[in-house]
Amino acid sequence: SKEKNLPALSPRLELAAVIDAIVKERENCAKKYAIKNERYPSCHPMSAAECAENWGAEASPVDMVLYNKVRSRVHRNNFYKALTVKEALTEKAYRKHGGQFAFPSQLDTFIPGLHRRTRDLHDIWKRIGKETRGPLARKNAVEEMLLRLRWDDRDKHARAKLSKIVGIIWDGLENIPDGLPVSSALWLHDGSSDDDSSDDDEIGYGLLRSQEGDNGMEGTEISIMRTNSDEETKGESKVDDWSVITGG
């Protein structure tokens, strides 16, 4: 039959096809569930399995020993705060002590508590009388949320994209009319002029032909390239090593 006469795909090309399918699926999801305002992008609650399928895994602490130590101290010192606030303060304290987070792969982009933690901060600032409206307040809120969320802050593009996402959520909490929606994946360029991106593919993946065999397929290699930049220099924390970190 004709099917038997067709040359079989090499394992590398099969892997490339699988990767391409995953990329397209994640891209479609990120655009379908775009960030428009303070509301969740889906009209119904998603299970953990659905979130993993749509956005992949969340970032994990690089230094689990440090993270567990920080988490224990933060939870103990903020016993009466909501769990979502305690978890956000844990991420912040972990970073203050030099900790970093890392995603399993560049296609993994799920950020737990993105909307809830941003709303928590907004509520805290309102309660203590801190300004929440205006360009400066928005900028300060975005910077604070970048400390309170799980993501790889060594990735320059992810920093720009997440800043934009958090800014949109904050605007929604301030009842500012919706602007242009932004896709919900950190690795996906949206093509706006202020997006820190290049003309390269969003995820920098592709097929690199090293040399062709008789059938034109052998020797094909797959390269999945991260585009992380060096971590930006940050000022030293003015708080003591184990002081209580609050939302103020």
C-alpha positions as CSV (number, residue, x, y, z in Angstrom):
1,S,0.0,0.0,0.0
2,K,1.0,3.6,-0.4
3,E,1.1,4.1,3.4
4,K,3.7,1.3,3.8
5,N,5.9,3.0,1.1
6,L,6.0,6.4,3.0
7,P,9.3,7.0,4.8
8,A,8.9,7.0,8.6
9,L,9.6,10.2,10.4
10,S,12.8,10.2,12.5
11,P,12.3,10.5,16.3
12,R,13.6,14.0,16.2
13,L,11.0,15.1,13.7
14,E,8.3,13.4,15.6
15,L,9.4,15.2,18.7
16,A,9.4,18.5,16.8
17,A,5.8,17.8,15.7
18,V,4.8,17.2,19.3
19,I,6.5,20.4,20.5
20,D,4.9,22.4,17.7
21,A,1.5,21.0,18.7
22,I,2.0,22.0,22.3
23,V,3.2,25.5,21.4
24,K,0.1,26.1,19.2
25,E,-2.2,24.7,21.9
26,R,-0.7,26.9,24.6
27,E,-0.7,29.9,22.3
28,N,-4.4,29.5,21.5
29,C,-5.2,29.1,25.2
30,A,-3.2,32.2,26.1
31,K,-5.1,34.3,23.5
32,K,-8.5,32.7,24.4
33,Y,-8.0,33.5,28.1
34,A,-6.5,36.9,27.6
35,I,-6.2,39.4,30.5
36,K,-8.6,42.3,30.1
37,N,-9.3,43.6,33.6
38,E,-9.5,42.5,37.2
39,R,-11.8,39.5,36.5
40,Y,-10.5,36.0,35.9
41,P,-10.1,35.3,32.1
42,S,-12.3,32.2,32.2
43,C,-16.1,32.5,32.8
44,H,-16.0,29.4,35.1
45,P,-13.5,28.1,37.7
46,M,-10.8,25.9,36.4
47,S,-9.5,22.7,38.0
48,A,-5.8,22.3,38.7
49,A,-5.7,19.8,35.8
50,E,-7.2,22.3,33.4
51,C,-4.8,25.0,34.5
52,A,-1.9,22.6,34.0
53,E,-3.2,21.7,30.5
54,N,-3.6,25.3,29.5
55,W,-0.7,27.0,31.1
56,G,1.6,24.3,32.2
57,A,3.4,24.1,35.6
58,E,4.1,26.9,38.1
59,A,7.6,28.0,39.0
60,S,9.2,26.3,41.9
61,P,11.7,27.6,44.5
62,V,15.3,27.0,43.4
63,D,16.4,26.7,47.1
64,M,13.7,24.7,48.9
65,V,15.6,24.7,52.2
66,L,15.6,28.5,52.3
67,Y,12.0,28.7,51.0
68,N,10.7,26.4,53.7
69,K,12.6,28.3,56.4
70,V,11.2,31.6,55.1
71,R,7.7,30.3,54.7
72,S,7.6,28.9,58.3
73,R,8.7,32.3,59.7
74,V,6.4,34.4,57.6
75,H,3.3,32.2,58.4
76,R,4.2,32.3,62.1
77,N,4.6,36.1,62.1
78,N,1.5,36.7,60.1
79,F,-0.8,34.1,61.7
80,Y,-4.1,36.0,61.4
81,K,-3.6,37.1,57.8
82,A,-5.4,35.3,55.0
83,L,-3.6,32.3,53.5
84,T,-3.3,34.0,50.1
85,V,-1.6,37.0,51.8
86,K,0.8,34.8,53.8
87,E,1.8,33.0,50.6
88,A,2.4,36.2,48.8
89,L,4.5,37.5,51.6
90,T,6.4,34.3,51.6
91,E,7.4,34.7,48.0
92,K,8.4,38.3,48.7
93,A,10.5,37.4,51.8
94,Y,12.1,34.5,49.9
95,R,13.2,36.9,47.2
96,K,14.5,39.4,49.8
97,H,16.8,36.7,51.1
98,G,18.2,36.0,47.6
99,G,15.8,33.2,46.6
100,Q,14.8,32.6,43.0
101,F,12.0,30.7,41.2
102,A,12.3,28.7,38.0
103,F,9.7,27.2,35.6
104,P,10.3,23.6,34.5
105,S,10.3,24.8,30.9
106,Q,9.7,28.0,28.9
107,L,6.3,26.8,28.0
108,D,5.3,26.6,31.6
109,T,3.8,29.9,32.6
110,F,1.1,29.3,35.3
111,I,1.2,31.8,38.1
112,P,-0.8,30.8,41.2
113,G,-2.8,33.5,42.9
114,L,-2.2,36.2,40.2
115,H,-5.6,37.8,40.4
116,R,-6.4,37.1,44.1
117,R,-3.0,38.3,45.4
118,T,-3.3,41.5,43.3
119,R,-6.7,42.1,44.8
120,D,-5.4,41.4,48.3
121,L,-2.7,44.1,47.9
122,H,-5.3,46.6,46.5
123,D,-7.6,45.9,49.5
124,I,-4.7,46.3,52.0
125,W,-3.6,49.6,50.5
126,K,-7.2,50.9,50.6
127,R,-7.6,49.8,54.2
128,I,-4.4,51.5,55.4
129,G,-5.1,54.7,53.3
130,K,-2.3,54.2,50.8
131,E,-2.8,55.8,47.4
132,T,-4.0,53.2,44.8
133,R,-4.9,55.5,41.8
134,G,-2.6,57.3,39.4
135,P,0.6,56.4,37.5
136,L,2.9,56.3,40.5
137,A,0.6,54.2,42.6
138,R,0.2,51.8,39.7
139,K,3.9,51.6,39.2
140,N,4.5,50.9,42.9
141,A,1.8,48.2,42.9
142,V,3.3,46.4,39.9
143,E,6.7,46.4,41.5
144,E,5.3,45.1,44.7
145,M,3.3,42.3,42.9
146,L,6.4,41.2,41.0
147,L,7.9,40.3,44.4
148,R,4.7,38.6,45.6
149,L,4.2,36.2,42.7
150,R,6.0,33.0,41.6
151,W,7.9,33.6,38.4
152,D,11.5,33.6,37.1
153,D,12.7,37.2,37.6
154,R,15.9,36.5,35.6
155,D,13.8,36.6,32.4
156,K,13.7,40.1,31.1
157,H,10.8,39.5,28.7
158,A,8.8,37.8,31.4
159,R,9.3,40.9,33.6
160,A,7.9,43.2,31.0
161,K,5.0,40.9,30.2
162,L,4.0,40.2,33.8
163,S,4.3,43.9,34.6
164,K,1.8,44.6,31.8
165,I,-0.6,41.9,33.0
166,V,-0.5,43.1,36.6
167,G,-1.0,46.7,35.5
168,I,-4.2,45.7,33.6
169,I,-5.5,43.8,36.7
170,W,-4.8,46.9,38.8
171,D,-6.5,49.2,36.4
172,G,-9.6,47.0,36.6
173,L,-9.6,47.2,40.4
174,E,-9.5,51.0,40.0
175,N,-12.5,50.8,37.7
176,I,-10.5,52.0,34.7
177,P,-12.2,51.0,31.4
178,D,-10.7,48.0,29.7
179,G,-7.9,48.6,27.2
180,L,-6.4,46.1,24.7
181,P,-6.4,42.5,26.1
182,V,-3.0,40.8,26.7
183,S,-2.4,37.1,26.2
184,S,-2.0,35.2,29.5
185,A,1.4,33.5,28.7
186,L,4.6,35.2,29.7
187,W,6.6,33.7,26.8
188,L,4.1,35.0,24.1
189,H,4.8,38.3,22.5
190,D,1.7,40.4,21.8
191,G,3.3,42.6,19.2
192,S,2.7,45.9,20.9
193,S,5.3,48.6,20.5
194,D,6.1,48.7,24.2
195,D,6.5,45.0,24.5
196,D,10.0,44.0,25.2
197,S,10.4,41.6,22.3
198,S,12.3,40.9,19.2
199,D,11.3,39.6,15.7
200,D,12.3,36.1,16.8
201,D,9.7,33.4,17.4
202,E,7.9,33.8,20.8
203,I,9.6,30.8,22.3
204,G,12.7,30.6,20.2
205,Y,12.2,27.0,19.1
206,G,12.7,25.5,15.7
207,L,14.4,22.9,13.6
208,L,18.1,23.3,12.9
209,R,19.3,21.3,9.9
210,S,22.9,20.2,10.5
211,Q,23.3,17.9,7.6
212,E,21.0,16.0,5.4
213,G,21.1,12.3,4.8
214,D,19.9,10.5,1.7
215,N,16.2,11.1,2.6
216,G,16.7,14.7,3.6
217,M,15.6,14.1,7.1
218,E,18.6,12.6,9.0
219,G,20.8,14.8,11.1
220,T,17.9,17.2,12.0
221,E,18.3,18.6,15.5
222,I,15.7,20.3,17.7
223,S,16.8,23.3,19.7
224,I,14.6,24.9,22.4
225,M,16.3,28.1,23.5
226,R,15.5,30.2,26.5
227,T,15.9,33.9,26.2
228,N,16.6,34.8,29.8
229,S,18.7,37.8,30.6
230,D,20.9,38.4,33.6
231,E,18.9,39.4,36.7
232,E,18.5,43.1,37.0
233,T,20.4,44.7,39.9
234,K,18.2,45.4,42.8
235,G,18.7,47.6,45.8
236,E,19.4,46.0,49.1
237,S,16.5,45.4,51.4
238,K,16.2,47.8,54.3
239,V,14.4,45.3,56.5
240,D,16.2,43.1,59.0
241,D,16.8,39.5,58.0
242,W,13.7,38.0,59.7
243,S,11.5,41.1,60.2
244,V,7.8,40.8,59.6
245,I,7.0,41.7,56.0
246,T,3.6,43.5,55.8
247,G,1.5,44.8,53.0
248,G,2.0,48.4,54.0
